[in-house]
Amino acid sequence: MGKSFHVFVSGFRIEEAKQMLLEEKDRSVLSIGLAVGFNSYSAFLRSFIKSEGITPKKFRKKTARTS
């Protein structure tokens, strides 16, 4: 069976957040999470870690070093 609607939307939001984390370096992680549709920092953090295995802040730092 395919992904649930919630999982699909969450994945879309995480991909958008990843782009924003890389492109908008001065924008806070909280601001990005809210901008992509999460209603709290904890919801964004939980979903991001589940998807990527690391926090948004670590993702930003790790990706900046490899670019």
Secondary structure as GFF3:
##gff-version 3
##sequence-region A 1 67
A	DSSP	alpha_helix	5	23	.	.	.	ID=ss1
A	DSSP	alpha_helix	29	35	.	.	.	ID=ss2
A	DSSP	alpha_helix	41	52	.	.	.	ID=ss3
A	DSSP	alpha_helix	56	66	.	.	.	ID=ss4
###
